[in-house]
Amino acid sequence: MITRLSNVALFALYQTTIAFGLLLLPLAVAMKRVGVSIPVHRLLMRVERSYEARTATDTVGHNSGNPQ
């Protein structure tokens, strides 16, 4: 149960980070013209890596419910 709750929270964080990045897109484009980079991609990649690692370890050894 705690693992499932943790996965849901991490997925929500991942989705929120994507939304945050999209909201900052106009600012990032304007800052890029000035020569300053906003490192939102680093945050997104870290959260994505964490989510993928979590879901990969949770599915290892679990049967999908289909008998073979």
Wavefront OBJ file of the C-alpha trace (Angstrom):
o trace
v 0.000 0.000 0.000
v 2.783 2.421 0.872
v 4.595 1.502 -2.339
v 1.483 2.272 -4.358
v 1.012 5.581 -2.556
v 4.664 6.417 -3.157
v 4.303 5.625 -6.875
v 1.220 7.821 -7.154
v 2.981 10.692 -5.368
v 6.034 10.377 -7.587
v 3.845 10.279 -10.707
v 2.005 13.402 -9.510
v 5.347 15.129 -8.949
v 6.434 14.125 -12.449
v 3.246 15.512 -14.003
v 3.503 18.713 -11.954
v 7.090 19.179 -13.090
v 6.019 18.838 -16.722
v 3.264 21.423 -16.196
v 5.746 23.727 -14.446
v 8.118 23.428 -17.397
v 5.352 24.240 -19.848
v 4.325 27.269 -17.829
v 7.914 28.522 -17.795
v 8.357 28.035 -21.529
v 7.624 31.668 -22.528
v 9.989 32.907 -19.832
v 12.648 30.414 -20.903
v 12.406 31.583 -24.526
v 12.742 35.217 -23.459
v 15.681 34.428 -21.181
v 17.374 32.436 -23.952
v 17.329 35.545 -26.160
v 19.168 37.418 -23.417
v 21.637 34.553 -23.070
v 20.457 33.048 -19.786
v 19.314 29.435 -19.548
v 16.693 28.183 -17.079
v 17.633 24.588 -16.120
v 14.101 23.175 -15.870
v 15.170 20.252 -18.076
v 17.500 19.046 -15.308
v 14.664 18.934 -12.809
v 12.409 17.142 -15.277
v 15.070 14.564 -16.113
v 15.752 13.838 -12.423
v 12.093 13.308 -11.631
v 11.620 11.207 -14.777
v 14.602 9.012 -13.864
v 13.276 8.542 -10.338
v 9.805 7.638 -11.573
v 11.092 5.187 -14.168
v 13.463 3.564 -11.675
v 10.655 3.209 -9.141
v 8.200 1.694 -11.596
v 10.851 -0.635 -13.033
v 11.738 -2.030 -9.604
v 8.085 -2.398 -8.623
v 7.204 -4.464 -11.680
v 10.159 -6.846 -11.394
v 8.941 -10.275 -10.318
v 5.256 -9.379 -10.479
v 2.981 -11.407 -12.679
v 0.564 -9.475 -14.836
v -2.199 -11.855 -13.850
v -2.012 -13.915 -16.995
v -1.132 -17.550 -16.439
v 1.461 -18.931 -18.810
l 1 2 3 4 5 6 7 8 9 10 11 12 13 14 15 16 17 18 19 20 21 22 23 24 25 26 27 28 29 30 31 32 33 34 35 36 37 38 39 40 41 42 43 44 45 46 47 48 49 50 51 52 53 54 55 56 57 58 59 60 61 62 63 64 65 66 67 68
